[in-house]
Amino acid sequence: MTSLAQSSFADSLEDPALAVAAVLLIVVSVAYIVVSRLITREIRKQALRQMRARKPGAPPPKPPKDKDIWSYPP
């Protein structure tokens, strides 16, 4: 069964369109992971800067009543 899977994989790499599609899929997936981590890191840094900018002991700001949690950042 493994020889069938290996031959099927080798056959798919012989087709140039499938090989390019497989490589592009891997590149896009890795780029998505890297970019999402960079965005998350920047959001955390900005939140930390905002927390440090407030006076010590001040309560955190309340979100507006007319907005849901998805439209107001944490």
C-alpha positions as protocol buffer text, in pm:
chain_id: "A"
residue {
  index: 1
  type: MET
  ca { x: 0 y: 0 z: 0 }
}
residue {
  index: 2
  type: THR
  ca { x: 288 y: 239 z: 70 }
}
residue {
  index: 3
  type: SER
  ca { x: 434 y: 175 z: -274 }
}
residue {
  index: 4
  type: LEU
  ca { x: 101 y: 274 z: -426 }
}
residue {
  index: 5
  type: ALA
  ca { x: 96 y: 595 z: -221 }
}
residue {
  index: 6
  type: GLN
  ca { x: 457 y: 671 z: -311 }
}
residue {
  index: 7
  type: SER
  ca { x: 401 y: 608 z: -681 }
}
residue {
  index: 8
  type: SER
  ca { x: 89 y: 824 z: -673 }
}
residue {
  index: 9
  type: PHE
  ca { x: 285 y: 1105 z: -507 }
}
residue {
  index: 10
  type: ALA
  ca { x: 570 y: 1071 z: -757 }
}
residue {
  index: 11
  type: ASP
  ca { x: 323 y: 1073 z: -1046 }
}
residue {
  index: 12
  type: SER
  ca { x: 161 y: 1391 z: -917 }
}
residue {
  index: 13
  type: LEU
  ca { x: 498 y: 1565 z: -897 }
}
residue {
  index: 14
  type: GLU
  ca { x: 573 y: 1475 z: -1258 }
}
residue {
  index: 15
  type: ASP
  ca { x: 287 y: 1699 z: -1372 }
}
residue {
  index: 16
  type: PRO
  ca { x: 428 y: 2055 z: -1368 }
}
residue {
  index: 17
  type: ALA
  ca { x: 95 y: 2219 z: -1290 }
}
residue {
  index: 18
  type: LEU
  ca { x: 41 y: 2001 z: -983 }
}
residue {
  index: 19
  type: ALA
  ca { x: 397 y: 2054 z: -865 }
}
residue {
  index: 20
  type: VAL
  ca { x: 363 y: 2433 z: -894 }
}
residue {
  index: 21
  type: ALA
  ca { x: 27 y: 2422 z: -717 }
}
residue {
  index: 22
  type: ALA
  ca { x: 170 y: 2214 z: -432 }
}
residue {
  index: 23
  type: VAL
  ca { x: 467 y: 2448 z: -388 }
}
residue {
  index: 24
  type: LEU
  ca { x: 242 y: 2755 z: -397 }
}
residue {
  index: 25
  type: LEU
  ca { x: 11 y: 2600 z: -140 }
}
residue {
  index: 26
  type: ILE
  ca { x: 304 y: 2539 z: 96 }
}
residue {
  index: 27
  type: VAL
  ca { x: 445 y: 2889 z: 43 }
}
residue {
  index: 28
  type: VAL
  ca { x: 110 y: 3059 z: 101 }
}
residue {
  index: 29
  type: SER
  ca { x: 44 y: 2851 z: 413 }
}
residue {
  index: 30
  type: VAL
  ca { x: 381 y: 2936 z: 566 }
}
residue {
  index: 31
  type: ALA
  ca { x: 342 y: 3305 z: 473 }
}
residue {
  index: 32
  type: TYR
  ca { x: -4 y: 3311 z: 638 }
}
residue {
  index: 33
  type: ILE
  ca { x: 138 y: 3168 z: 961 }
}
residue {
  index: 34
  type: VAL
  ca { x: 427 y: 3417 z: 965 }
}
residue {
  index: 35
  type: VAL
  ca { x: 212 y: 3720 z: 887 }
}
residue {
  index: 36
  type: SER
  ca { x: -56 y: 3625 z: 1141 }
}
residue {
  index: 37
  type: ARG
  ca { x: 209 y: 3593 z: 1412 }
}
residue {
  index: 38
  type: LEU
  ca { x: 356 y: 3933 z: 1320 }
}
residue {
  index: 39
  type: ILE
  ca { x: 12 y: 4094 z: 1334 }
}
residue {
  index: 40
  type: THR
  ca { x: -63 y: 3932 z: 1669 }
}
residue {
  index: 41
  type: ARG
  ca { x: 269 y: 4050 z: 1810 }
}
residue {
  index: 42
  type: GLU
  ca { x: 203 y: 4409 z: 1698 }
}
residue {
  index: 43
  type: ILE
  ca { x: -148 y: 4404 z: 1847 }
}
residue {
  index: 44
  type: ARG
  ca { x: -7 y: 4286 z: 2181 }
}
residue {
  index: 45
  type: LYS
  ca { x: 265 y: 4552 z: 2175 }
}
residue {
  index: 46
  type: GLN
  ca { x: 10 y: 4824 z: 2105 }
}
residue {
  index: 47
  type: ALA
  ca { x: -217 y: 4700 z: 2385 }
}
residue {
  index: 48
  type: LEU
  ca { x: 78 y: 4701 z: 2626 }
}
residue {
  index: 49
  type: ARG
  ca { x: 169 y: 5056 z: 2521 }
}
residue {
  index: 50
  type: GLN
  ca { x: -188 y: 5170 z: 2583 }
}
residue {
  index: 51
  type: MET
  ca { x: -194 y: 5003 z: 2923 }
}
residue {
  index: 52
  type: ARG
  ca { x: 132 y: 5171 z: 3022 }
}
residue {
  index: 53
  type: ALA
  ca { x: 9 y: 5511 z: 2896 }
}
residue {
  index: 54
  type: ARG
  ca { x: -286 y: 5513 z: 3139 }
}
residue {
  index: 55
  type: LYS
  ca { x: -243 y: 5642 z: 3491 }
}
residue {
  index: 56
  type: PRO
  ca { x: -155 y: 5374 z: 3743 }
}
residue {
  index: 57
  type: GLY
  ca { x: -459 y: 5248 z: 3929 }
}
residue {
  index: 58
  type: ALA
  ca { x: -705 y: 5382 z: 3673 }
}
residue {
  index: 59
  type: PRO
  ca { x: -974 y: 5135 z: 3569 }
}
residue {
  index: 60
  type: PRO
  ca { x: -965 y: 5015 z: 3208 }
}
residue {
  index: 61
  type: PRO
  ca { x: -1191 y: 5205 z: 2967 }
}
residue {
  index: 62
  type: LYS
  ca { x: -1539 y: 5069 z: 2909 }
}
residue {
  index: 63
  type: PRO
  ca { x: -1644 y: 4983 z: 2553 }
}
residue {
  index: 64
  type: PRO
  ca { x: -1926 y: 5188 z: 2402 }
}
residue {
  index: 65
  type: LYS
  ca { x: -2274 y: 5045 z: 2463 }
}
residue {
  index: 66
  type: ASP
  ca { x: -2373 y: 5053 z: 2096 }
}
residue {
  index: 67
  type: LYS
  ca { x: -2084 y: 4832 z: 1978 }
}
residue {
  index: 68
  type: ASP
  ca { x: -2039 y: 4460 z: 2018 }
}
residue {
  index: 69
  type: ILE
  ca { x: -1715 y: 4295 z: 2131 }
}
residue {
  index: 70
  type: TRP
  ca { x: -1609 y: 4222 z: 1772 }
}
residue {
  index: 71
  type: SER
  ca { x: -1598 y: 4588 z: 1667 }
}
residue {
  index: 72
  type: TYR
  ca { x: -1414 y: 4711 z: 1978 }
}
residue {
  index: 73
  type: PRO
  ca { x: -1055 y: 4596 z: 2039 }
}
residue {
  index: 74
  type: PRO
  ca { x: -970 y: 4433 z: 2371 }
}
